[in-house]
Amino acid sequence: MTARLTLVSHHLCPYVQRAAISLAEKGVPFERINVDLSDKPDWFKAISPLGKVPLLRVRHGNAQEVIFESAVILEFLEETEDDPLHPADPLERARHRSWIEFGSAILNAIGRFYSAADEAAFLRESRSLSEMFARVEAELATRRGGPWFAGDPFSLVDAVYGPVFRYFDTFDRIGDFGILDGKPLIQAWRDALSKRRSVNEAVSPDYPRRLHAFLRAKGSYLSEVIRLQAIATPQARSA
Ligand SMILES: N[C@@H](CCC(=O)N[C@@H](CS)C(=O)NCC(=O)O)C(=O)O
């Protein structure tokens, strides 16, 4: 019998990971199918209006519905499954949604950072990311009493920033770009997220190798840094 929920995924996609983290936190069983986004299968193109992952396929009696856009998937899971990951208070919930939007803006900035074509663009994108994280640091300073975004308990904002910080585990192995320097609350949050089971299990064990290979093949300034690093320290080649 097929699972009621299927998360149509990609090995590296941070938007997929936030849905996988929510499902794991709620203890909801689901099946996961990875698609090759560089050669999208016809069945995927047929059910994904934007051609993007994640999709959540929901078995509904004999029928099957498809939900697209990670934010919508997260909200659907909040409405249909136990163990809420959003705060009960509407104002606090709205603030959480705002910081989730900011997390998506950071993911776009991370994409611009690793795709930057030359050093000037790369440094510009590093600065821009550093300023975005300074905003997050200031927000964290207003919160107390636990390791998570809202102190305690773990929330959807944590599910969104776990995959954001995961990029930095790989960036840190490539070089010291200083983006998170001088941001102790972010460092502590990142550390706590890196130890959370749902966050760790949202990707396969070969994620670091896959991300490194993806960044190396990008043809960007960062790809060149990786190439030079591999020449200087051959053991870094497979990261
Ligand atoms: N706004 C979307 C973003 C999802 C997204 O950008 N997915 C990427 C992979 S991480 C994708 O499927 N890209 C394929 C494409 O654009 O062709 C969401 O939150 O679900």
The ligand as an SDF file (V2000), in Angstrom:
LIG
                    3D

 20 19  0  0  0  0  0  0  0  0999 V2000
    8.9650   29.0470   -3.7270 N   0  0  0  0  0  0  0  0  0  0  0  0
    9.2440   27.6370   -3.8890 C   0  0  0  0  0  0  0  0  0  0  0  0
   10.7160   27.4760   -4.2070 C   0  0  0  0  0  0  0  0  0  0  0  0
   11.0620   26.0230   -4.5350 C   0  0  0  0  0  0  0  0  0  0  0  0
   12.3220   25.9310   -5.3910 C   0  0  0  0  0  0  0  0  0  0  0  0
   12.9630   26.9410   -5.7500 O   0  0  0  0  0  0  0  0  0  0  0  0
   12.6850   24.6930   -5.7580 N   0  0  0  0  0  0  0  0  0  0  0  0
   13.8260   24.5020   -6.6170 C   0  0  0  0  0  0  0  0  0  0  0  0
   14.8020   23.5070   -6.0200 C   0  0  0  0  0  0  0  0  0  0  0  0
   15.4100   24.0360   -4.4620 S   0  0  0  0  0  0  0  0  0  0  0  0
   13.3610   23.8720   -7.9270 C   0  0  0  0  0  0  0  0  0  0  0  0
   12.5340   22.9890   -7.9260 O   0  0  0  0  0  0  0  0  0  0  0  0
   13.9210   24.3220   -9.0420 N   0  0  0  0  0  0  0  0  0  0  0  0
   13.6670   23.7450  -10.3140 C   0  0  0  0  0  0  0  0  0  0  0  0
   13.4120   24.7770  -11.3630 C   0  0  0  0  0  0  0  0  0  0  0  0
   13.2230   25.9490  -11.0160 O   0  0  0  0  0  0  0  0  0  0  0  0
   13.4270   24.3970  -12.5460 O   0  0  0  0  0  0  0  0  0  0  0  0
    8.8690   26.8720   -2.6110 C   0  0  0  0  0  0  0  0  0  0  0  0
    8.9300   27.4820   -1.5320 O   0  0  0  0  0  0  0  0  0  0  0  0
    8.4810   25.7000   -2.7010 O   0  0  0  0  0  0  0  0  0  0  0  0
  1  2  1  0
  2  3  1  0
  2 18  1  0
  3  4  1  0
  4  5  1  0
  5  6  2  0
  5  7  1  0
  7  8  1  0
  8  9  1  0
  8 11  1  0
  9 10  1  0
 11 12  2  0
 11 13  1  0
 13 14  1  0
 14 15  1  0
 15 16  2  0
 15 17  1  0
 18 19  2  0
 18 20  1  0
M  END
$$$$
